[in-house]
Amino acid sequence: MTYIVLDPTNEPVKTTFKKARRPETLKGLRIGLIDNGKKNSDYLVKRISDRLRTIHGISDEILVRKPSPSHAIPSHMAEALAGKVDLVVAGIGD
């Protein structure tokens, strides 16, 4: 009998980036929300958005859902958000 063993691990992704400039206020800004696909992540990012709207006056939100919790957001999703929002919140559920 033959057994096939699958390795579910990913290798680390090495990348460099520049820190984004922090806004002085959130009032009127558009927020991107990344639901990472874990249980309750959608609920968590929505609650964060609601609080930011109530307390800080964000103007709009765009919610996207990653295809997999274990991988980074696909570049086409990141690029689409970058052109439409002023800041992004990534949520973790469970």
C-alpha beads as a LAMMPS data file, in Angstrom:
LAMMPS data file: protein, C-alpha beads

94 atoms
93 bonds

1 atom types
1 bond types

-500.0 500.0 xlo xhi
-500.0 500.0 ylo yhi
-500.0 500.0 zlo zhi

Masses

1 110.0

Atoms # bond

1 1 1 0.000 0.000 0.000
2 1 1 1.267 3.499 -0.876
3 1 1 0.673 6.553 1.301
4 1 1 0.837 10.123 0.069
5 1 1 1.898 12.626 2.726
6 1 1 1.118 16.290 2.111
7 1 1 3.106 19.080 3.736
8 1 1 0.688 21.930 4.613
9 1 1 3.371 24.396 5.710
10 1 1 4.471 27.486 3.842
11 1 1 7.945 28.886 3.649
12 1 1 8.466 32.373 5.118
13 1 1 7.958 35.230 2.681
14 1 1 10.758 37.778 2.743
15 1 1 9.813 41.293 1.766
16 1 1 10.731 44.903 2.403
17 1 1 8.428 47.867 2.775
18 1 1 8.275 51.463 3.850
19 1 1 6.065 52.445 6.759
20 1 1 3.055 54.459 5.703
21 1 1 2.681 57.988 7.002
22 1 1 0.089 58.081 9.787
23 1 1 -2.824 60.449 9.254
24 1 1 -3.316 63.188 11.826
25 1 1 -7.042 62.411 11.969
26 1 1 -9.330 59.669 10.649
27 1 1 -12.226 62.068 10.036
28 1 1 -13.483 61.701 6.469
29 1 1 -11.012 58.970 5.514
30 1 1 -11.973 55.827 3.611
31 1 1 -11.031 52.557 5.291
32 1 1 -10.215 49.199 3.736
33 1 1 -11.049 46.115 5.771
34 1 1 -9.340 42.789 5.126
35 1 1 -11.266 39.757 6.329
36 1 1 -8.609 37.062 6.550
37 1 1 -11.124 34.216 6.264
38 1 1 -10.859 32.958 9.835
39 1 1 -13.982 32.409 11.874
40 1 1 -15.399 35.737 13.113
41 1 1 -12.846 37.821 11.199
42 1 1 -15.637 39.431 9.167
43 1 1 -17.468 40.291 12.381
44 1 1 -14.308 41.698 13.963
45 1 1 -13.342 44.024 11.096
46 1 1 -16.941 45.220 10.733
47 1 1 -17.072 46.074 14.454
48 1 1 -13.744 47.908 14.165
49 1 1 -15.140 49.887 11.230
50 1 1 -18.315 50.748 13.131
51 1 1 -16.272 52.027 16.090
52 1 1 -13.965 54.061 13.853
53 1 1 -17.007 55.605 12.150
54 1 1 -18.652 56.472 15.488
55 1 1 -15.578 57.709 17.334
56 1 1 -13.393 59.131 14.549
57 1 1 -15.774 59.866 11.668
58 1 1 -14.429 57.673 8.879
59 1 1 -16.446 58.301 5.740
60 1 1 -16.554 54.971 3.914
61 1 1 -15.399 51.362 4.044
62 1 1 -14.510 48.664 1.551
63 1 1 -14.440 45.048 2.756
64 1 1 -12.435 42.345 0.966
65 1 1 -12.001 38.704 1.947
66 1 1 -8.702 36.901 1.465
67 1 1 -8.954 33.560 -0.321
68 1 1 -6.975 31.870 2.474
69 1 1 -6.100 32.776 6.077
70 1 1 -2.601 31.331 5.679
71 1 1 -1.516 33.450 2.711
72 1 1 -0.936 37.143 2.162
73 1 1 -3.574 39.204 0.418
74 1 1 -3.197 38.732 -3.356
75 1 1 -1.465 41.648 -5.065
76 1 1 -4.472 42.461 -7.263
77 1 1 -6.636 42.893 -4.131
78 1 1 -4.004 45.063 -2.445
79 1 1 -3.636 47.226 -5.536
80 1 1 -7.413 47.643 -5.842
81 1 1 -7.651 48.738 -2.202
82 1 1 -4.690 51.091 -2.533
83 1 1 -6.506 53.114 -5.153
84 1 1 -9.762 53.391 -3.200
85 1 1 -8.937 53.775 0.513
86 1 1 -6.780 55.896 2.789
87 1 1 -5.903 53.185 5.320
88 1 1 -6.386 49.461 5.843
89 1 1 -7.271 47.287 8.840
90 1 1 -6.566 43.552 8.693
91 1 1 -8.651 41.435 11.066
92 1 1 -7.948 38.193 12.835
93 1 1 -10.786 36.029 14.080
94 1 1 -11.277 32.796 16.023

Bonds

1 1 1 2
2 1 2 3
3 1 3 4
4 1 4 5
5 1 5 6
6 1 6 7
7 1 7 8
8 1 8 9
9 1 9 10
10 1 10 11
11 1 11 12
12 1 12 13
13 1 13 14
14 1 14 15
15 1 15 16
16 1 16 17
17 1 17 18
18 1 18 19
19 1 19 20
20 1 20 21
21 1 21 22
22 1 22 23
23 1 23 24
24 1 24 25
25 1 25 26
26 1 26 27
27 1 27 28
28 1 28 29
29 1 29 30
30 1 30 31
31 1 31 32
32 1 32 33
33 1 33 34
34 1 34 35
35 1 35 36
36 1 36 37
37 1 37 38
38 1 38 39
39 1 39 40
40 1 40 41
41 1 41 42
42 1 42 43
43 1 43 44
44 1 44 45
45 1 45 46
46 1 46 47
47 1 47 48
48 1 48 49
49 1 49 50
50 1 50 51
51 1 51 52
52 1 52 53
53 1 53 54
54 1 54 55
55 1 55 56
56 1 56 57
57 1 57 58
58 1 58 59
59 1 59 60
60 1 60 61
61 1 61 62
62 1 62 63
63 1 63 64
64 1 64 65
65 1 65 66
66 1 66 67
67 1 67 68
68 1 68 69
69 1 69 70
70 1 70 71
71 1 71 72
72 1 72 73
73 1 73 74
74 1 74 75
75 1 75 76
76 1 76 77
77 1 77 78
78 1 78 79
79 1 79 80
80 1 80 81
81 1 81 82
82 1 82 83
83 1 83 84
84 1 84 85
85 1 85 86
86 1 86 87
87 1 87 88
88 1 88 89
89 1 89 90
90 1 90 91
91 1 91 92
92 1 92 93
93 1 93 94
